[in-house]
Amino acid sequence: MRLISILIVFIIICSSVVSANASGIVNFVGKCIGEKGYLMVLSKDKTFYIRGKAPEGLKEGEYVEVKGIERIDRDGMTYIWALQIKRLIPKSIGDIIRSVKDYLGKRLLISGEFRGWEGSADPPPVTRSDWIVKDDTGYIYVLGAPPFNPIEDKGKEIVVIGTLKISKGDIPYIEPILVEGMSK
């Protein structure tokens, strides 16, 4: 009987994952790169064309989170029908560290200096590969292997978008969604 219960729960979980993926809803973050009939957002070297109500005063170069449905227009062009377009407001690392409980589990945008593995007396929060970004107000770890060379690119100005989490050792860190070098 217990095996049957476990099997039923497994089937329910699998079917809900499939239906969520089959719904066609996409969720991504990226940089606004302009507007020509569609709002254009660049995310990980892919341009998304978006229709929907953009935040008032959205400017080129600002970062947004988009949730929407993929569609095809009359000309055969694929675009995203936006259910939500949310401007991501940069936060200082010091503010995040002072108010960890307020930001825990939330999507954040920070900009600062890539420090690789240098700059902290604390051990990496999750893996030995976790790396550091720092601004004028402090530093924070980012989960995973560095996206840049930890020695040659030290000091490079970057943008990190991700979710704030806390390690088992109570060290706040960011689980990255998007990491980009900033152009000067």
N, C-alpha and C positions, 0 to 999 in steps of 0.2 A: 504494500500500500504506500509506504514511504517513497519507494522508487517511482511509483506512478505520480505522486505529488510533485516530486522533483522534476520529472519529465514534463509535466504540464506547465510548471513555472518556467522551465527552459524554453518551451515552445512559445509561451506568451511573450517572454522577453525577446526572443528572436523575431517574432512577427511584428512587435512594436518597433524594433530597429529597422526592419525592412520598410514598414509603412512610413516611418519618419524620413528615410532616405528617398523613398518613392514619391514623397509629396512635392519634391522639386524646390524646396526652400533652401536658399543659400545664405550663408552668413560669413562675412569677411571684413577685414579692415584694410585700409589703403589711403593713399594720398590723392586729394583732389587735384587733377591736372588740367581742368578746364571744362568748358561747356560749349558744345556745338550741336544743338538740337537735343542732345543727351548730356547728362552729367558724366564726366569721364573720371574714373578712379583707377589709379595704378596700384596693384597689389602683387608683390613678388614677381615683377617683370611681366605681368599680364594686365591689359587694359580692360576694364569692365565699363560698359555703357549702361547708364542707369536712367530710368524715368521715375518720377515721383517727387514729392515735396521735399526739397533740400532745406536744411536749416537756413534761416534768414541770415544774409550777410556772409555766407560761406565763401571763402577765398581760395584761390589757387595755392597749393602748397600745404593746406590744412589737412589734417587726418580725420577720417570718418570711419564709423562702423556702419555697415549696410546689411540689412536683412531683407530678403525679397524672394521673388519667384522668377526663374529664368523663363523668358518668352522669346518669340521670334516675330519681328515686324513684317509688314507687307513686302519689304524689299529683301527679306530673308536674313536680315541682320539679327543676331542674338543680342538681347539686352536683359537687364534685370528690372523687373517691376518692383520698385522699392515699397516694402511695407513700413520700413523705418530707416531713416538716415540720421545718424547721431554724430554730431561733432565731438571729437575727443579733445578735451582740454588738458594741456600739459600740467603735470604736477611736479613739485620739487621733491627730491628724494627725502630731504629733511622732514617735510610735511607728511610724507607717507610713513616714515619711521616713527614720528611722534604720534600718528593717529592710525596705527596698524589695524585696530579693530574696525574703524570706519571704512577702510579700504579693502579689507580681507574679502577675497573672492570676486572683487570688482576688476573690470578691465581698465588699465591705466596706460597713459602715455607719458614717458619721461624722455628727456634728452640730456646728454652729458658726454663724458669722456670715456672711451673704452679703455679699461685698465688691464684686461686679460686676467691673470691670476694674481696681480700685484695690488696691494693696498689695504689688506685687512689682516688683523691678528686672529679673527675668528676662522674656524675651519669652514670649508664649503658646506652649505646646508644640506644638500642632497647627494651630489656626486662629486668626485674629484675634479671633474671637468667644469663645474660651475665657475662662472667668471664674474667680473665686477664692472659696474658702470658707476661713475661718480660725477656729481655736479658740485656747485659751490656750497651746497648745504649738507652733503654727506655722500655715502656710497650704499649700494645695494647689490646683492648677488643676483645673477640671472642663471636660470637652470640650463644645463646642457653644455655641449662643446661650443667653444667660442666660434662665432661666425667670421672672425677675422684672425689674422696671425697674431698670437698673444705677445710676440716680441716686437715685430716690425710695425704693427698697427697700433701699438700702445699710444694713447693720446688722441686717437682719431675721434672726431665728433660723431655721435650716433644718436639715433632715435630707437627706442624700444617700446613696443606695445605688447602688453601681456596682462596676465591675471596675477594679483598678489596672493601669495600663499605663505604658510608658516611651516618650517621644518619640525621634525620631532624634537629637535634641540631648541625650539622657539626662536629660530633665526628667520626673519622675513626674507622672501626672495620673490622674483618674478618668473613666472612660467611664460616664456615668450611666444607670441603669435607672429609678430613681424619685427625684424631688426634691419635697419637701414643705416648706411653711412650718410652723413649730411654733406651736401655740397656747400662749398664756401663761397 
